[in-house]
Amino acid sequence: MNTHTEEIETILISRGIKPTANRILVIRELMKASRPVNLASLEILLGFSMDKASIFRVLELFAEKDVVHVIEDGSRSLKYELCNSGNKHSISDQHAHFYCEHCKETYCITTAQVPIIDVPEGFSPHSINYMIKGLCPKCSLKADSDDNTAS
């Protein structure tokens, strides 16, 4: 067993999750991902070695146990990214995301913490979704060059 697998098992066990082969495969792909990924992308990254329903069940468990953040970016496809806050997940650990309306990618803006909003007494928020939409740098450059060639 290599160190990477031991690290993954430690993460899962610390969250009260039995480290099965499927769970280790999913978390390994999430660790490799440079940005939040959706279910269909995970299925491709896993080489179709797991069916969509199995991947979804793993992601649901990970969300319930605060292993992943679930991101709603408006694309009608939930995105998932690993929580990096250790065992103590809180709203203050969350950061903003940017959704490119052209290439449909979602990016983490880890330098922008989600603002904490006072909610009325009795409400107990568990997560906040702070999504910025527009064009990513690559798509902005392409749009600029397209505008310049059209002139």
C-alpha positions as CSV (number, residue, x, y, z in Angstrom):
1,M,0.0,0.0,0.0
2,N,1.5,3.4,-1.0
3,T,1.6,6.5,1.1
4,H,-1.0,8.2,-1.1
5,T,-3.5,5.5,-0.4
6,E,-2.7,5.6,3.3
7,E,-3.3,9.4,3.2
8,I,-6.7,8.9,1.5
9,E,-7.6,6.2,4.0
10,T,-6.7,8.5,6.9
11,I,-8.9,11.2,5.5
12,L,-11.8,8.9,5.1
13,I,-11.5,7.2,8.5
14,S,-11.2,10.7,10.2
15,R,-14.6,11.5,8.7
16,G,-16.1,8.2,9.8
17,I,-16.1,6.7,6.4
18,K,-15.0,3.1,5.7
19,P,-12.3,3.3,3.0
20,T,-13.6,1.0,0.2
21,A,-12.0,0.7,-3.2
22,N,-14.7,2.9,-4.9
23,R,-14.4,5.6,-2.3
24,I,-10.6,5.6,-2.6
25,L,-10.9,5.8,-6.4
26,V,-13.3,8.8,-6.3
27,I,-11.3,10.8,-3.7
28,R,-8.1,10.1,-5.6
29,E,-9.6,11.7,-8.7
30,L,-10.9,14.6,-6.7
31,M,-7.4,15.2,-5.3
32,K,-6.0,15.3,-8.9
33,A,-8.6,17.7,-10.2
34,S,-7.5,21.3,-10.7
35,R,-11.0,22.6,-10.3
36,P,-14.5,21.4,-9.2
37,V,-15.8,18.5,-11.3
38,N,-19.2,17.1,-12.1
39,L,-20.5,13.6,-12.0
40,A,-20.1,13.0,-15.8
41,S,-16.5,14.3,-15.7
42,L,-15.7,12.0,-12.7
43,E,-17.1,9.0,-14.6
44,I,-14.7,9.8,-17.5
45,L,-11.8,10.4,-15.2
46,L,-12.4,7.1,-13.6
47,G,-12.3,5.4,-17.0
48,F,-15.8,4.2,-16.7
49,S,-14.6,1.7,-14.0
50,M,-17.6,2.7,-11.9
51,D,-21.1,3.3,-13.0
52,K,-22.7,6.7,-12.5
53,A,-25.0,5.5,-9.7
54,S,-22.0,4.2,-7.6
55,I,-20.1,7.5,-8.1
56,F,-23.2,9.5,-7.1
57,R,-23.6,7.4,-3.9
58,V,-20.0,8.0,-3.0
59,L,-20.3,11.8,-3.7
60,E,-23.5,12.0,-1.6
61,L,-21.7,10.3,1.3
62,F,-18.7,12.6,1.0
63,A,-21.0,15.6,1.0
64,E,-22.9,14.3,4.1
65,K,-19.6,13.7,5.9
66,D,-18.0,17.1,4.8
67,V,-15.4,15.5,2.6
68,V,-16.5,17.5,-0.4
69,H,-18.2,20.9,-1.1
70,V,-21.1,20.7,-3.5
71,I,-21.2,23.7,-5.8
72,E,-24.3,24.9,-7.7
73,D,-22.9,27.1,-10.5
74,G,-26.1,27.5,-12.5
75,S,-25.1,24.9,-15.2
76,R,-27.7,22.4,-13.9
77,S,-24.8,20.1,-13.1
78,L,-23.6,20.0,-9.5
79,K,-19.8,20.3,-9.1
80,Y,-17.7,18.7,-6.3
81,E,-14.4,19.7,-4.8
82,L,-12.5,18.4,-1.8
83,C,-12.9,20.3,1.5
84,N,-9.5,21.3,2.7
85,S,-10.4,22.3,6.2
86,G,-9.6,19.1,8.1
87,N,-12.1,17.6,10.5
88,K,-13.8,21.0,11.4
89,H,-15.8,22.0,8.4
90,S,-17.4,25.4,8.7
91,I,-18.9,28.1,6.4
92,S,-15.8,30.3,7.0
93,D,-13.7,27.6,5.1
94,Q,-15.7,28.2,1.9
95,H,-14.5,30.3,-0.9
96,A,-15.9,32.0,-4.0
97,H,-16.2,30.3,-7.4
98,F,-16.2,31.7,-10.9
99,Y,-18.4,30.1,-13.6
100,C,-17.3,30.8,-17.2
101,E,-20.4,31.3,-19.3
102,H,-18.5,30.4,-22.5
103,C,-16.4,27.3,-21.7
104,K,-18.7,26.2,-18.9
105,E,-15.8,25.6,-16.5
106,T,-16.1,26.4,-12.8
107,Y,-12.9,27.8,-11.1
108,C,-12.1,28.1,-7.4
109,I,-11.2,31.6,-6.2
110,T,-9.5,30.6,-3.1
111,T,-8.3,34.1,-2.4
112,A,-11.9,35.3,-1.9
113,Q,-13.6,34.0,1.2
114,V,-17.3,33.8,1.2
115,P,-18.8,36.7,3.2
116,I,-20.5,35.7,6.4
117,I,-24.0,37.1,6.5
118,D,-26.0,37.5,9.7
119,V,-29.2,35.5,9.4
120,P,-32.2,35.9,11.6
121,E,-32.3,34.1,15.0
122,G,-33.2,30.4,14.7
123,F,-31.6,29.9,11.3
124,S,-28.6,27.7,11.2
125,P,-26.8,27.8,7.8
126,H,-24.6,24.9,6.8
127,S,-23.2,26.2,3.5
128,I,-23.1,29.3,1.4
129,N,-22.7,29.4,-2.4
130,Y,-21.0,32.5,-3.7
131,M,-20.8,32.3,-7.5
132,I,-19.3,34.9,-9.9
133,K,-20.3,34.5,-13.5
134,G,-18.6,35.8,-16.6
135,L,-15.7,34.9,-18.9
136,C,-12.5,33.2,-17.7
137,P,-9.2,34.7,-18.8
138,K,-8.8,32.3,-21.7
139,C,-12.3,33.0,-23.0
140,S,-11.9,36.8,-22.4
141,L,-8.7,36.8,-24.5
142,K,-10.5,34.8,-27.3
143,A,-13.5,37.2,-27.2
144,D,-11.1,40.2,-27.4
145,S,-9.2,38.7,-30.3
146,D,-12.5,37.9,-32.1
147,D,-13.6,41.5,-31.6
148,N,-10.3,42.8,-33.0
149,T,-10.5,40.6,-36.1
150,A,-14.1,41.6,-36.7
151,S,-13.2,45.3,-36.8
